[in-house]
Amino acid sequence: MSIPTHTPYDGSSKLFAIGLKPLDFDGWIEVDGHLLTHLAEKRRLYTEIPGSVFVEEDGTRDAQREVFDLLGAHLLVKYPDIYRRSSTGIEVIGAEAGTAGGFSDAPLVAVSLLVQEDLILMRRDESGWRLVAGSLCFPSSWSLIEKFGRPLQEIHAPVPGFGPGTRPADLINRMFDGLQGQAVERYNWSVQDGDALYHPLSNLERIDRTANRPSRFPDGDIDARAFIRVERQTLRKLAVSRDVLFTIRIHLDPLSVLARHPDRARLAASFAAQLLALDEAQLDYKGMTSDRDRLVAFLNHMANAA
């Protein structure tokens, strides 16, 4: 196991904060050794549950094509040893051939099978910035179908402090409005049981989880079962459509891998401190109410052992 690529739990990206930072276009899309595995998982999901991982409104195909062209040009220049032009467009060298079933003609689906990122298109209208198209194969405890067509303030309604009428909700809309020639990024993170990339959660399931507060590690084996789920999110306004492309890249690392990090004492201590700082509503939203204290004890032991 390699050490984590990103460690936002070091205090640099606090939970339940907007935390947008400027992004150099050269570092927009991340490619690593999991590329072929992640693309194979996307193809499986498109085949088995297509309606759960892709949505589109009429009138979004031009913007989807804009995303395809923009991403394709970036990948060919940034990663010439991984991507090449083909008779059908662009291909990943060495990737298994495959289509996305009934969605194979959707440009957003086609380009999603080139990258590990999930791709969401947001469009401005009188209600705000709405989710009008998306390829979401690796959701972090939310449902694409439930968020489809909704504006940002409704999408974020379950997030403590980010619902309609809150200052953070207004700030996010203004930030979307203000995006011009630059890109921005932010990080989110959580702890999950196991290493599943496809990790959806419906609103009803979230309500039930909040009411019952089940443990994710009922057998107590945090060392073997706990994984850190890091989301690297980017925002970029498209030049022609003026839609905003929201990308989400998932990194999964066993919690135990921190023990081999050269800065493990500081990372583990910071991780534990941030978990302790979460209030009850935030813990319920993250599904960590029952497990927070055990996770903190695990991390503190790691920090002290270092």
Salt bridges, closest charged atoms under 4 A:
ASP26 OD2 - LYS78 NZ 3.01
GLU30 OE2 - HIS6 NE2 2.59
GLU30 OE2 - ARG232 NE 3.31
GLU30 OE1 - HIS251 NE2 2.69
ASP32 OD2 - ARG249 NH2 2.65
GLU41 OE2 - ARG44 NH2 2.77
GLU48 OE1 - ARG44 NH1 2.69
GLU56 OE1 - ARG61 NE 2.71
GLU57 OE2 - ARG130 NH1 2.66
GLU91 OE2 - ARG84 NE 2.49
GLU96 OE1 - ARG43 NH2 3.66
ASP105 OD2 - ARG61 NH1 3.60
ASP125 OD2 - ARG130 NE 2.57
GLU154 OE1 - ARG150 NH1 2.96
ASP177 OD1 - ARG124 NE 2.86
GLU185 OE1 - ARG232 NE 3.08
ASP193 OD2 - ARG225 NH2 2.55
ASP219 OD1 - ARG225 NH1 2.93
ASP243 OD2 - ARG123 NH2 2.76
ASP263 OD2 - ARG266 NE 2.55
GLU280 OE1 - ARG213 NH2 3.40
ASP284 OD1 - ARG213 NE 2.87
ASP291 OD1 - ARG294 NH2 2.72
ASP293 OD1 - ARG292 NE 3.02
